[in-house]
Amino acid sequence: MAIKIEMLRAFAIVAQTGNLAEAATRLGRTPSAVSMTLKALEDHLGQPLFETDRKNRLTPLGDFVLQQARTELRQFDGTIRAIQAHARAPQGLIRVAAVPSVAGLVFPTVLARFGAAHPGVSVEIRDMDSLSILEALTRGQIDIGIAAPQGPLRGVQAITLFSDPFGLICGQGHPLAARAGPLHLADLAGQQVLKNELSARIGHPEFQAATGVALVSAQNTLSLISMVRSGAWVTVLPRMVMRIDPDHLVFRPFVDLDERRQVDLLLREDRMERPYIRDFADLLRGFDWHA
């Protein structure tokens, strides 16, 4: 007997809820039917997935299967959504992802121009971190990515769009926002510094020393900006990030930090034969990134 996707879905939901009744409600099935599905999966594997009949504690095998099941379910569900989206968009579909600091800046303008030129083409946009964008490109889940480069990818063309310097981002009322004279990395000492995915790539020894004791990290851009805007926190990010909220944020460069963030346009070469995808890519290349 082969393991079916619905077996993995039933197991994942039971593991999440911790009981058959709630899982059955979510799945639209009876508890006995869900129980039989789990038993069939365990019989196929030859080992139990739960420590007890109460289904509230996983065995080591169950924990491993849950991790794999979640990955496969995300992939499967994403594939189904893509198929359905293509079916609803007979004139074409473009799936584009950008890092959060860029997405809100570029999409409103580019989508307006593209929609005027291709009114029948559907566009699906996402904001994701660079690593997730690269993974989505290699899996074929998106057609175009805007991300920090991580090295060459087979079948993906990379075109540099812009680079911008790293610097301090703080709220307008923060003492460092109005401090006279240039800022140095040493000025981070004693500040509540938020770590983030982008600044983690800065290899400057003095920067690492100044931020190594930071206790809080924020991976979500909106959460990070909200915390900085409060005035209690500062962070180090590329200059373009402050354009998310220019009325409440201040960007100040460090005189002793010259590292920059590079952002590339990433194109799946097997999708570029479609004229509307080429046109969308051309709009991104022609966007005024430094306005």
Buried (B, 14 or more C-beta within 10 A) or exposed (E): EEBEBEBBBBBBBBBEBBEBEBBBBBBEBEBEBBBEBBEBBBEEEEEBBBEEEEBEEBBEBBEEBBEEBBEBBEEEEBEEEBEEEEEEBEEBBBBBBBBBBBBBBBBEEBBEBBEEEBEEBBBBBBBBBBEBBBBBBBEBBBBBBBBBBEEEBEEBBBEEBBBBBBBBBBBEEBEBBEEEEEBBBEBBEEBBBBBBBBBEEBEBEBBEEBBEEBEEBBEEBEEBBBBBBEBEBBBBBBBBBBBBBEEBBBBBBBEEBEBEBEBBBBBBEEBBEBEBBEBBBEBBEEBEBEE
